[in-house]
Amino acid sequence: MAVEEEGLRVFQSVKIKIGEAKNLPSYPGPNKMRDCYCTVNLDQEEVFRTKIVEKSLCPFYGEDFYCEIPRRFRQLAFYIFDRDVFRRASIIGKVAIQKEDLPKYHNRDTWFQLQHVDADSEVQRPQDIVVYSRGKVHLELRLNEVITDTGIVCHKLATRILECQGLPIVNGQCDPYATVTLAGPYRSEAKKTKVKKKTNNPQFDEVFYFEVTRPSSYSRKSHFDFEEEDVDKLEIRVDLWNASNLKFGDEFLGELRVPLQVLRQSSSHKAWYFLQPRDNGSKNLKPGDLGSLRLNVVYTEDHVFSSDSYSPLRDLLLKSADVEPVSASAAHVLGEVCREKQEAAIPLVRLFLHYGRVVPFISAIASAEVQRTQDPNTIFRGNSLTSKCIDETMKLAGMQYLHVTLKPTIEEICQSHKPCEIDPVKLKDGESLESNMETLRQYVDRVFNVITKSGVSCPTVMCDIFFSLREAAAKRFQDDLDVRYTAVSSFIFLRFFAPAILSPNLFQLTPHHTDPQTSRTLTLISKTIQTLGSLSKSKSASFKESYMATFYEFFNEQKYADAVKNFLDLISSSGRRDPKSVEQPLLLKEGFMIKRAQGRKRFGMKNFKKRWFRLTNHEFTYQRNKGDPPLCSIPIENILAVEPLEEESFKMKNMFQVIQPERALYIQANNCVEAKAWIDVLTKVSQCNQKRLTVYHPSAYLNGHWLCCRASSDTATGCSPCTSGLPANIQLDIDGDRETERIYSLFNSYMSKLEKMQEACGSRSVYDGPEQEEYSTFIIDDPQETYKTLRQVIAGVGALEQEHAQYKRDKFKRTKYGSQEHPIGDKSFQSYIRQQSEVSTHSM
């Protein structure tokens, strides 16, 4: 879901590694230790939570989180919580990174000091945190000259609160009001608006008058009197509150401060402002008292133009598989100039998958790499562009296959929590080596069997790639009968199944990093499976540890080698297709959400209840808890549309609706990221339904009418167009233009290397002697063809660079600071304005 701007789409994503915390303050009790977890928040909306690490002041989390960000945001925040013996959570401290500061920490491990959190710097209640953004206020100030009945001139300040947008919803409600205060060194005068019930977008439109200069004939002085020059020392402060019936009092939502200096140039000022936290002097507290948190944050922002803008570069990339030699193609050139092959492989594979060109491209670069390989034992063992592209393809196309094959067994291993340590040195008291070895053997057998019997479910695109690898290897090394197997097993076992078993959380097989004992068990299983799949002749010798060689004797039978070969033959056979692999129910997504009763009964309360939702490619169901019988089942063909629901309907955020022929099911997700994920996958799985709607109602049907268009009939035609369609492939959600934009960004950042590669082509063309050292890092098989490609790449990148520059200039001209789109207090926009001003100054 992109954030739309004039002329382009902006895609935001963040990848976070939460490492560890250290030196947390000790618990004020005899135990001293804490049970801590960490949350990730967009502004103040929680989007991820780590597992709880018990009894530690230096908890290690080791968790990764990735999400597409579906809305504008101002900061990324991390909170460390402590859970006490009564299972109540309290905040220890936080790390807040402003959006404009994220590039400073891009993709590097950084220790951040935890900061104090107080009641006015967060929108919060005792024992609870309200996790939504603060919102914005539309304010107008006007300084008027007023002539009294006696003819005396004085000045009055008119302060008009017009409206607010996006205020936090506290405990499911928002009844906001504002206090307006004129404050100065010796003066504080406050006034209050009316309370607006049940809305977080209140329309106040109230005006308050303050006298800011005394009449010149007034002789008596008091601390409420000011000379005219003192006006510059005054400010207007607007505080937003939620009127609450709770005993704790009204909740603070945020504030803004406007110095009256803004009226120096003009007698009126009208602008939008972001609400800010209240400054209570907490900055003076020592941050080191709370410990620190290690993070690695990668924030990406893609500015994507219309598809036509990318045609020249995209067409050049898509014909890469047909270029002879393939090393002279644009895609291969990208791999040559990037510092890491991985950063080139990710957008290339996604682009080629989107346009159905990934198999020919990988076949071409794999064949070229095999021709350069001298020893069959080292085939595909390096971190080449071929290896990284196949890795990325397996991650994208094979994730569902991986889940269907491994997830049930991995979940059972994690839940049973049986000891499997077979290193005599590491055995704990009371453990039996023989018992542990037998348990581990059973686990390995189960995992091995589910893998080798899963060949018919292997995705077609993976099978086609494996077929090309097998053929290229067999043709290159005709005397080695095993190379056709090892070429495939080096990917499917070494780079696919073994890493997933070793780190199941990275492949979404488990929600969090496993505990130390289970992690050790999975490590031993992964090592054994990797060796079984390698088909090496001296397997026992391949282990560094003697206990692993001893354990492997259990599997030193021909039946295991035969099972591996049969599996590899099946997944690398030409034309392998199995319709059942498509027809079988595939679990796409599941989890707890809150749903509103659909009103299947004529009478009864339509209340909200927490339910476990489950989506397959056949049906969408919910039940009371995971594993219970379904309470409701919606066939996929009955889903007519999946759209967001305006929060004004029920005063609840992150709601969406699954529209059926007779009614709509209203659902609330846990946060904006989860809501987007559910909407996307439900839309994709129902995309091909013949009766899909083109229009819908963005609000609910309540009290006899639709809240959006006020139509009284519950069967009235929708009043808003449905969201444009997504790709119908339920496993892949790829935007070709976005991937081309990413490739452009890579080419642009490595422009100096592209130019050096051009020099290398020229050098090779006129000089056929030993290769110069500075050019030796490039693979150039045909200098003339490569030079031609480089010239086209540089031209395509240059054209896109000009389009980006023009867009920035146009945006700078038409954007106003203080508008509804860019309220005052938007630090990222202030930074942008400064940058553009500097660019304009240098260009003059």
C-alpha positions in Angstrom: 0.0 0.0 0.0 1.7 3.2 -1.2 1.3 6.7 0.2 0.0 8.6 -2.8 1.6 12.0 -3.7 1.0 14.2 -6.7 2.5 12.4 -9.7 3.9 9.4 -8.0 3.5 6.7 -5.3 5.7 6.5 -2.2 6.4 3.0 -0.8 7.9 2.9 2.7 9.3 -0.2 4.4 11.5 -1.0 7.4 13.6 -4.0 8.3 14.7 -4.1 11.9 17.1 -6.4 13.9 16.4 -6.1 17.6 19.7 -7.4 19.2 19.9 -7.0 22.9 19.5 -4.6 25.8 22.1 -4.2 28.5 22.5 -2.7 32.0 18.8 -2.3 32.6 18.0 -0.9 36.1 17.5 -3.7 38.6 14.1 -4.5 40.0 13.5 -2.9 43.4 13.0 -6.2 45.2 15.1 -9.1 46.5 15.3 -10.8 43.1 16.6 -7.8 41.2 16.0 -9.5 37.8 13.3 -8.5 35.3 11.2 -10.2 32.7 11.4 -7.8 29.7 10.1 -7.5 26.2 10.6 -4.9 23.5 7.9 -3.4 21.2 8.3 -1.6 17.8 6.0 1.4 17.3 5.2 3.6 14.4 4.7 6.9 16.1 2.9 5.4 19.1 1.2 2.5 17.4 2.6 -0.9 18.3 3.3 -3.0 15.3 5.6 -5.8 16.7 6.4 -7.3 20.0 9.3 -9.6 20.9 9.1 -12.6 23.2 9.6 -12.1 26.9 13.1 -12.7 28.2 12.9 -13.8 31.8 15.2 -13.0 34.7 17.7 -10.9 33.0 19.0 -7.3 33.1 20.8 -7.8 29.8 18.1 -9.6 27.7 19.1 -10.9 24.3 16.2 -10.8 21.8 17.8 -11.6 18.5 14.6 -11.0 16.5 14.0 -9.6 13.0 11.0 -7.7 11.9 10.0 -6.4 8.4 7.0 -4.5 7.4 5.6 -2.3 4.6 4.5 1.0 6.2 1.0 1.8 5.0 0.8 5.5 6.2 2.8 8.6 6.9 4.7 8.5 10.1 7.0 10.8 12.1 9.1 8.5 14.2 10.1 4.9 14.9 10.0 4.1 18.6 11.1 1.1 20.7 9.8 0.5 24.2 11.3 -1.8 26.8 8.6 -3.2 29.1 9.0 -5.1 32.3 6.3 -7.6 33.3 5.9 -8.1 37.1 4.7 -11.1 39.1 1.1 -10.0 38.6 1.7 -10.0 34.8 1.3 -6.2 34.6 3.6 -4.3 32.2 5.4 -1.1 33.0 7.8 0.9 30.8 11.5 0.9 31.6 12.5 3.3 28.8 12.3 4.0 25.1 14.4 4.7 22.0 12.8 7.2 19.5 14.3 7.8 16.1 12.8 10.6 14.0 12.0 9.7 10.4 14.5 12.2 9.1 17.3 10.7 11.2 16.8 7.1 10.0 19.4 7.4 7.2 22.1 8.1 9.9 21.7 4.5 11.2 21.1 2.7 8.0 22.0 -1.0 8.1 24.6 -0.8 10.9 24.4 -2.0 14.5 24.0 0.9 16.9 23.7 1.1 20.6 21.0 3.6 21.7 20.6 4.9 25.2 17.1 4.3 26.7 15.3 7.5 27.5 12.8 8.2 30.3 9.1 8.1 29.5 6.7 10.3 31.5 2.9 10.8 31.5 2.9 14.0 29.4 5.5 12.9 26.8 3.3 9.9 25.9 -0.4 9.7 25.4 -1.1 7.4 28.3 -3.1 6.3 31.3 -1.9 4.6 34.4 -1.0 1.0 33.7 -1.7 1.5 30.0 -0.3 3.0 26.8 -2.4 4.5 24.1 -0.7 3.6 20.9 -1.8 6.0 18.2 -0.4 9.1 16.5 -1.1 12.5 18.1 -3.0 14.2 15.2 -3.0 17.8 14.0 -4.8 21.1 14.7 -6.0 23.8 12.3 -5.4 27.2 14.0 -6.0 30.8 13.1 -4.5 33.9 14.9 -5.6 37.4 14.2 -4.4 40.6 15.9 -7.2 43.2 15.7 -7.3 46.9 16.6 -10.4 47.6 18.7 -11.8 51.1 19.4 -13.6 51.4 22.7 -16.7 53.5 23.3 -14.5 56.3 24.6 -12.4 56.3 21.4 -9.4 54.6 22.9 -7.5 52.1 20.7 -6.4 48.7 22.1 -5.3 45.4 20.5 -7.1 42.1 20.9 -5.9 38.7 19.8 -8.5 36.5 18.2 -7.6 32.8 18.5 -9.7 30.5 16.3 -9.6 26.7 16.7 -11.1 25.4 13.5 -10.7 21.6 13.6 -8.5 18.7 14.5 -7.7 15.5 12.5 -6.4 12.1 13.6 -6.6 12.5 17.4 -5.8 9.5 19.5 -8.6 7.1 20.4 -8.3 6.3 24.1 -9.8 3.0 25.3 -12.1 2.9 22.3 -13.4 6.5 22.7 -12.5 10.0 21.8 -14.4 13.0 23.4 -12.0 15.8 22.7 -11.9 19.4 23.8 -9.2 22.1 23.7 -7.8 24.6 26.2 -6.4 27.8 24.7 -3.9 29.7 26.9 -2.3 33.0 26.3 1.0 32.8 28.3 3.9 35.0 29.0 6.5 35.8 31.6 3.9 37.3 34.0 0.6 36.2 32.6 -1.5 33.1 32.0 -5.1 33.3 30.8 -6.9 30.1 29.7 -10.2 29.4 27.9 -11.8 26.2 26.9 -13.8 24.8 23.9 -16.9 22.7 24.1 -16.5 18.9 24.3 -17.1 17.1 21.0 -18.5 13.7 21.6 -17.4 10.5 19.9 -15.1 11.8 17.2 -11.4 12.0 16.7 -11.8 14.6 13.9 -13.7 17.3 15.8 -15.0 20.5 14.1 -14.7 23.2 16.8 -14.7 26.5 14.9 -14.6 28.5 18.1 -13.0 31.9 18.6 -11.4 33.2 21.8 -10.4 36.8 22.4 -7.4 38.0 24.5 -6.4 41.6 25.3 -2.7 41.8 24.5 -2.1 45.6 24.9 -3.7 47.9 27.5 -5.4 51.2 26.4 -2.8 54.0 26.3 -4.9 56.1 28.8 -4.9 53.4 31.4 -2.7 54.6 34.2 -2.9 51.8 36.8 -0.3 49.0 36.4 -0.7 45.4 37.5 0.9 42.1 36.6 -1.8 41.6 33.9 -0.7 44.8 32.0 1.8 44.8 29.2 3.5 47.3 27.1 3.2 46.9 23.4 6.8 45.7 23.0 6.1 42.8 25.3 3.8 41.1 22.8 6.8 39.3 21.3 7.2 37.5 24.7 3.7 36.0 24.6 2.7 32.7 23.1 -0.6 30.8 22.5 -0.6 27.3 23.8 -3.3 24.9 22.7 -3.8 21.7 24.7 -6.0 18.8 23.5 -7.7 16.6 26.1 -9.9 13.6 26.0 -12.9 14.1 28.4 -12.9 10.9 30.5 -15.2 9.5 33.1 -12.4 7.6 34.7 -11.2 8.4 38.1 -7.8 9.2 36.8 -9.1 12.4 35.1 -9.0 13.6 31.5 -6.2 12.3 29.3 -3.7 14.6 27.7 -3.5 14.1 23.9 -0.9 16.7 23.0 -0.1 20.4 22.7 1.1 23.1 20.4 2.8 26.4 21.1 2.8 29.4 18.8 4.8 32.5 19.7 3.1 35.7 18.8 6.1 36.7 16.8 4.4 35.0 13.8 2.2 38.2 13.7 5.2 40.6 13.1 4.9 40.6 9.3 1.1 40.2 9.1 -1.8 40.7 11.5 -3.1 37.2 10.7 -1.7 33.7 10.7 -3.5 30.5 9.7 -1.9 27.1 9.6 -2.0 23.4 10.5 0.1 22.2 13.4 1.2 18.7 14.5 0.4 18.1 18.2 3.6 17.7 20.3 4.3 15.9 23.6 4.6 18.2 26.6 8.1 19.1 27.7 8.4 18.5 31.4 12.1 18.8 31.6 12.7 15.0 31.3 15.7 15.8 29.0 17.6 16.8 32.0 17.5 13.2 33.4 20.5 11.1 32.7 19.7 8.6 29.9 22.5 6.2 31.0 20.6 5.3 34.1 18.2 3.1 32.1 20.6 1.0 30.0 20.8 0.7 26.3 19.4 -1.2 23.3 21.2 -2.5 20.2 19.4 -2.1 16.9 20.0 -2.4 13.2 17.4 -0.4 11.2 17.1 -0.3 7.4 14.5 2.2 6.2 13.6 2.3 2.5 11.6 4.8 0.7 10.8 4.3 -3.0 9.4 7.1 -5.1 7.7 5.4 -8.0 6.6 7.3 -11.2 4.1 6.1 -13.8 5.0 2.9 -15.6 5.9 4.7 -18.9 8.9 6.4 -17.1 10.6 3.0 -16.6 10.0 1.5 -20.0 13.5 2.0 -21.4 15.4 0.6 -18.4 12.8 -2.1 -17.7 12.9 -3.4 -21.3 16.7 -3.4 -21.2 16.7 -5.5 -18.1 14.0 -8.0 -19.3 15.9 -8.9 -22.4 19.0 -9.9 -20.3 18.4 -13.6 -20.7 18.6 -13.2 -24.6 21.8 -11.3 -24.6 24.9 -13.1 -25.9 27.0 -13.5 -23.8 24.8 -13.0 -20.7 27.7 -11.3 -18.9 27.0 -8.3 -21.3 23.4 -8.0 -20.2 22.1 -5.1 -18.0 21.0 -7.5 -15.2 24.5 -9.1 -15.1 26.1 -5.7 -15.1 24.1 -4.7 -12.0 25.5 -7.8 -10.2 29.0 -6.7 -11.2 28.9 -3.2 -9.9 27.0 -3.8 -6.6 29.1 -4.2 -3.5 27.0 -7.3 -2.5 25.4 -9.6 -5.0 22.4 -9.9 -2.7 21.4 -6.2 -3.1 21.3 -6.8 -6.9 19.5 -10.2 -6.7 16.5 -9.0 -4.6 15.0 -6.5 -7.1 16.1 -8.5 -10.2 14.4 -11.7 -9.1 11.2 -9.8 -8.1 11.2 -8.0 -11.5 11.8 -11.2 -13.5 9.2 -13.1 -11.5 6.6 -10.4 -12.1 7.1 -10.6 -15.8 7.7 -14.4 -16.0 11.3 -14.1 -17.0 13.1 -15.5 -14.0 13.7 -19.1 -15.3 15.3 -18.0 -18.6 17.5 -15.4 -16.8 18.7 -17.8 -14.0 19.3 -20.6 -16.6 21.5 -18.2 -18.6 23.6 -17.0 -15.8 23.8 -20.5 -14.2 25.0 -22.0 -17.5 27.7 -19.3 -17.8 28.9 -19.9 -14.2 29.1 -23.6 -14.8 31.2 -23.1 -17.8 33.6 -21.1 -15.7 33.7 -23.8 -12.9 36.7 -26.1 -13.1 36.0 -28.5 -10.2 32.5 -30.2 -9.9 32.9 -30.3 -6.1 32.8 -26.5 -6.0 29.8 -26.0 -8.3 27.5 -23.2 -7.0 29.4 -23.0 -3.7 30.3 -19.3 -3.9 28.2 -16.2 -3.3 27.7 -15.5 -7.0 24.8 -13.6 -8.7 23.5 -17.0 -9.7 23.4 -18.4 -6.1 21.9 -15.2 -4.7 19.2 -15.1 -7.4 18.2 -18.7 -6.8 18.2 -18.1 -3.0 15.8 -15.2 -3.5 13.6 -17.1 -5.9 13.2 -19.9 -3.4 12.4 -17.5 -0.6 9.7 -15.8 -2.7 8.2 -18.7 -4.6 8.9 -21.5 -2.0 7.7 -20.0 1.3 4.3 -21.6 1.2 5.9 -24.9 0.2 8.3 -24.6 3.1 5.5 -23.9 5.5 3.4 -26.9 4.4 6.4 -29.2 4.5 8.2 -28.2 7.7 5.9 -26.1 10.0 3.9 -28.9 11.7 7.1 -30.8 12.6 9.0 -27.7 13.7 6.0 -26.6 15.9 5.9 -30.1 17.6 9.6 -30.0 18.3 9.3 -26.5 19.9 6.3 -27.5 22.0 7.6 -30.9 23.2 10.8 -29.3 24.4 12.6 -32.6 24.8 16.4 -32.6 25.4 18.5 -33.8 22.4 22.0 -32.9 23.4 24.5 -35.6 22.1 27.7 -33.8 23.0 28.9 -35.7 26.2 30.6 -32.5 27.4 27.3 -30.5 27.3 25.0 -33.1 28.9 23.1 -31.7 31.9 22.7 -33.6 35.2 20.1 -36.3 34.9 20.1 -36.5 31.1 20.8 -39.8 29.3 23.0 -39.7 26.2 21.3 -42.8 24.7 17.8 -41.3 25.3 18.8 -37.9 23.8 20.3 -39.6 20.8 17.2 -41.7 20.2 14.9 -38.6 20.5 17.1 -36.7 18.0 17.2 -39.7 15.6 13.4 -39.7 15.6 13.2 -36.0 14.9 15.7 -36.3 12.0 13.8 -39.2 10.6 10.5 -37.2 10.7 12.0 -34.1 9.1 13.9 -36.2 6.4 10.7 -38.1 5.5 8.5 -35.0 5.2 11.2 -33.4 2.9 11.8 -36.3 0.6 8.1 -37.0 0.3 7.2 -33.4 -0.6 8.5 -33.4 -4.2 5.1 -33.1 -5.8 4.4 -29.9 -3.8 7.6 -28.1 -4.9 6.6 -25.0 -6.9 6.9 -25.2 -10.6 9.2 -22.2 -11.0 11.7 -23.9 -8.6 11.5 -27.2 -10.5 12.2 -25.5 -13.8 15.2 -23.8 -12.4 16.5 -27.0 -10.9 16.0 -28.7 -14.2 18.2 -26.1 -15.9 20.9 -26.5 -13.2 20.9 -30.3 -13.6 21.2 -30.1 -17.4 24.0 -27.5 -17.3 26.0 -29.4 -14.7 25.6 -32.8 -16.4 26.7 -31.3 -19.8 29.7 -29.6 -18.3 31.0 -32.5 -16.2 29.9 -35.6 -18.2 32.2 -38.0 -16.3 30.8 -37.1 -12.9 27.5 -39.0 -12.5 26.6 -37.3 -9.1 27.0 -33.7 -10.3 23.4 -33.6 -11.6 22.3 -34.3 -8.0 24.8 -32.1 -6.1 24.0 -29.1 -8.4 20.4 -29.2 -7.1 21.0 -30.4 -3.5 23.4 -27.5 -2.9 20.3 -25.3 -3.1 17.3 -27.2 -1.9 19.1 -28.7 1.1 22.0 -26.4 1.8 20.3 -23.1 1.1 16.6 -23.8 1.6 15.6 -26.5 4.1 18.7 -26.5 6.3 18.6 -22.7 7.1 14.9 -22.9 7.7 15.4 -25.6 10.3 18.3 -23.8 11.9 16.5 -20.4 12.2 12.8 -21.0 11.8 11.8 -17.5 12.9 13.6 -16.0 9.9 11.2 -18.0 7.6 8.1 -17.4 9.7 7.9 -21.0 10.8 8.0 -19.7 14.4 6.9 -16.3 15.7 10.1 -15.7 17.7 13.6 -16.9 18.2 13.5 -20.3 19.8 14.9 -20.9 23.4 18.5 -22.1 23.8 17.6 -25.8 24.2 15.3 -26.0 21.2 17.7 -23.9 19.2 20.4 -26.5 19.9 18.1 -29.3 18.9 17.3 -27.6 15.6 21.0 -27.0 15.0 21.8 -30.7 15.3 18.8 -31.6 13.0 19.9 -29.0 10.4 23.5 -30.3 10.4 22.3 -33.9 9.8 19.8 -33.0 7.1 22.4 -30.9 5.3 24.8 -33.8 5.3 22.1 -36.3 4.2 21.2 -34.1 1.3 24.8 -33.5 0.2 25.3 -37.1 -1.1 29.0 -36.8 -0.3 30.9 -40.1 -0.3 32.7 -39.7 3.1 29.9 -38.3 5.2 31.3 -39.1 8.7 34.5 -37.3 7.8 32.5 -34.2 6.9 31.8 -33.6 10.6 34.3 -31.7 12.7 32.8 -33.1 15.9 33.3 -36.8 16.8 29.9 -37.0 18.4 28.2 -36.0 15.2 30.1 -38.6 13.2 29.0 -41.2 15.8 25.4 -40.0 15.5 25.4 -40.1 11.7 26.0 -43.9 11.8 22.3 -44.2 12.3 21.8 -42.9 8.8 24.6 -44.6 7.0 22.2 -46.8 4.9 21.6 -46.8 1.2 17.8 -46.2 1.7 18.6 -42.6 2.7 20.8 -41.9 -0.4 18.1 -43.5 -2.6 15.4 -41.3 -1.0 17.4 -38.2 -1.6 18.1 -39.1 -5.3 14.4 -39.9 -5.9 13.4 -36.5 -4.4 16.0 -34.6 -6.4 15.0 -36.5 -9.6 11.4 -35.5 -9.0 11.9 -31.8 -8.4 14.4 -31.4 -11.3 12.4 -33.3 -13.9 11.3 -31.4 -17.1 7.6 -30.8 -17.3 6.7 -31.9 -13.8 3.2 -30.8 -13.0 0.8 -31.9 -10.4 -2.7 -30.3 -10.3 -3.3 -31.5 -6.7 -0.6 -29.2 -5.5 -2.8 -26.3 -6.6 -6.1 -27.8 -5.5 -5.0 -28.7 -1.9 -6.0 -26.1 0.8 -3.0 -23.8 1.5 -2.9 -21.9 4.7 -2.2 -18.3 3.8 -2.6 -16.4 7.0 -4.1 -16.8 10.6 -4.3 -15.0 13.8 -6.5 -13.3 16.4 -8.6 -10.3 15.4 -11.8 -8.7 16.7 -15.0 -9.1 14.7 -18.4 -7.5 14.9 -21.4 -9.8 14.9 -22.7 -10.0 11.3 -26.4 -9.9 12.3 -27.4 -13.2 11.0 -30.1 -13.2 13.7 -32.8 -10.6 13.4 -32.6 -9.8 17.1 -29.7 -9.7 19.5 -26.7 -7.5 20.2 -24.1 -6.9 17.4 -21.2 -6.8 19.7 -17.4 -7.2 19.2 -15.6 -10.4 20.0 -12.1 -11.7 19.7 -11.8 -14.6 17.4 -9.1 -16.7 15.7 -9.2 -16.1 11.9 -7.9 -18.5 9.3 -7.5 -18.0 5.6 -6.8 -20.7 3.0 -7.1 -20.6 -0.8 -10.5 -22.2 -0.3 -12.2 -20.4 2.6 -12.1 -17.7 5.2 -13.1 -18.9 8.7 -13.1 -17.8 12.3 -13.4 -19.8 15.6 -13.2 -19.0 19.3 -9.6 -20.3 19.6 -7.0 -21.9 17.4 -7.9 -25.5 16.7 -11.6 -25.1 17.6 -14.4 -25.9 15.1 -15.2 -22.9 12.8 -18.0 -20.7 13.9 -18.3 -19.2 10.5 -17.0 -20.1 7.0 -17.0 -17.8 4.0 -16.1 -19.5 0.7 -13.5 -17.5 -1.2 -15.9 -17.2 -4.2 -18.4 -15.3 -1.9 -15.9 -12.5 -1.1 -17.0 -9.6 -3.3 -14.6 -7.0 -2.0 -12.2 -6.4 0.9 -11.8 -2.7 1.8 -10.9 -0.5 4.7 -13.7 0.7 7.0 -13.7 4.4 8.1 -12.9 4.6 11.8 -15.8 7.0 12.3 -18.1 4.0 11.9 -17.3 2.5 15.3 -14.7 4.9 16.6 -12.1 2.1 16.2 -8.9 2.2 14.1 -7.5 -0.5 11.8 -10.9 -1.8 10.7 -11.7 -3.4 7.4 -14.7 -5.1 5.8 -15.1 -8.4 4.0 -18.1 -7.8 1.8 -20.3 -10.8 1.0 -23.5 -11.1 -1.1 -25.9 -10.5 1.8 -23.8 -8.7 4.4 -20.3 -7.4 5.4 -18.1 -8.8 8.1 -16.4 -5.9 10.0 -13.0 -6.8 11.5 -10.5 -4.9 13.6 -6.8 -5.9 13.2 -4.2 -5.3 15.9 -2.4 -2.5 14.1 -2.1 -0.8 10.7 0.6 -3.2 9.4 -1.6 -6.2 10.3 -4.7 -4.6 8.7 -2.8 -4.0 5.5 -1.5 -7.6 5.4 -5.0 -9.1 5.8 -6.5 -6.7 3.3 -3.8 -7.5 0.7 -3.9 -11.3 1.1 -7.8 -11.4 1.1 -7.9 -9.2 -1.9 -5.4 -11.3 -3.8 -7.0 -14.7 -3.0 -10.4 -13.3 -4.2 -9.1 -11.3 -7.1 -10.5 -13.6 -9.8 -14.0 -13.9 -8.4 -16.4 -13.1 -11.2 -18.9 -11.1 -9.1 -16.3 -8.8 -7.5 -17.7 -5.3 -6.8 -16.6 -2.1 -8.4 -18.1 0.2 -5.8 -18.6 -0.2 -2.0 -19.7 1.7 1.1 -16.6 3.0 3.0 -18.6 3.4 6.3 -20.9 1.0 8.1 -24.7 0.5 7.9 -26.0 1.7 11.3 -29.3 2.9 12.7 -31.1 2.4 9.4 -28.7 4.1 7.0 -25.2 4.1 5.5 -23.0 6.6 7.4 -21.1 7.5 4.2 -23.9 8.4 1.8 -27.0 8.3 4.2 -28.8 5.9 1.9 -31.5 4.1 3.9 -31.6 0.7 2.1 -29.0 -1.8 3.3 -28.8 -3.1 -0.3 -28.0 0.3 -1.8 -25.3 0.4 -4.4 -21.9 1.5 -3.0 -20.9 5.2 -3.1 -17.1 4.9 -3.5 -14.9 3.0 -6.1 -13.2 -0.2 -4.9 -9.4 -0.2 -4.5 -7.6 -1.0 -7.8 -6.8 -4.7 -8.1 -3.7 -6.5 -6.9 -1.9 -9.4 -8.6 -4.0 -12.5 -8.6 -1.0 -14.7 -7.5 -1.8 -15.4 -3.9 1.9 -16.1 -3.0 3.6 -13.1 -4.7 2.8 -9.4 -4.4 5.2 -7.7 -6.7 5.1 -4.2 -8.2 7.2 -4.2 -11.3 7.6 -0.4 -11.4 8.8 -0.4 -7.8 11.4 -3.0 -8.5 12.6 -1.1 -11.6 12.9 2.1 -9.4 15.0 0.1 -6.9 17.3 -1.1 -9.7 17.6 2.5 -11.0 18.6 3.6 -7.5 21.3 0.9 -7.3 22.7 1.8 -10.8 22.6 5.5 -9.8 24.5 4.9 -6.5 27.2 2.8 -8.3 27.5 5.2 -11.3 31.3 5.5 -10.7 31.7 1.7 -11.1 29.6 1.8 -14.2 32.0 4.4 -15.7 35.0 2.3 -14.6 33.5 -0.7 -16.2 33.2 1.3 -19.4 36.9 2.1 -19.2 37.6 -1.6 -18.7 35.7 -2.4 -21.9 37.7 0.2 -23.8 40.9 -1.1 -22.4 40.1 -4.7 -23.3 39.0 -3.7 -26.8 42.4 -2.1 -27.7 44.7 -4.1 -25.6 44.7 -7.9 -25.6 47.5 -8.4 -23.1 47.3 -9.2 -19.3 44.3 -7.7 -17.7 45.0 -4.5 -15.7 44.5 -5.0 -11.9 42.0 -2.2 -11.5 39.7 -3.8 -14.0 40.2 -7.5 -12.8 37.1 -7.5 -10.6 34.7 -7.3 -13.6 33.6 -10.2 -15.7 33.8 -9.0 -19.3 33.5 -11.7 -22.0 32.6 -9.4 -24.9 33.9 -5.8 -24.4 32.0 -4.3 -27.4 28.6 -5.8 -26.4 29.1 -4.9 -22.7 30.1 -1.3 -23.6 26.9 -1.0 -25.7 24.8 -2.2 -22.7 26.6 0.1 -20.3 25.9 3.1 -22.6 22.2 2.2 -22.6 22.1 1.7 -18.8 23.7 5.1 -18.2 21.3 6.8 -20.6 18.3 5.2 -18.9 19.5 6.0 -15.4 20.2 9.6 -16.5 16.7 10.1 -17.9 15.1 8.8 -14.6 17.5 11.0 -12.6 16.3 14.1 -14.5 12.7 13.1 -13.8 13.4 12.8 -10.1 15.1 16.1 -10.0 12.2 17.8 -11.9 9.7 16.3 -9.5 11.6 17.6 -6.5 11.8 21.1 -8.0 8.0 21.1 -8.7 7.2 19.8 -5.2 9.4 22.5 -3.6 7.5 25.2 -5.6 4.0 24.0 -4.8 4.4 22.8 -1.2 3.5 25.1 1.7 4.8 24.5 5.2 1.8 24.7 7.5 -0.6 23.2 5.0 -2.8 20.2 5.8 -0.4 17.9 4.0 2.7 19.3 5.7 1.7 20.8 9.1 4.1 22.8 11.2 6.1 20.5 13.4 6.9 18.1 10.5 10.6 17.8 11.0 11.1 15.6 8.0 9.5 18.2 5.7 11.6 21.0 7.4 14.7 18.9 6.5 13.5 18.6 2.9 12.9 22.3 2.7 16.5 23.0 3.9 17.9 20.6 1.4 16.0 22.1 -1.5 16.9 25.6 -0.5 20.6 24.6 -0.5 20.2 23.0 -4.0 18.5 26.1 -5.3 21.2 28.4 -3.8 24.0 26.3 -5.4 22.3 26.2 -8.8 22.0 30.0 -8.9 
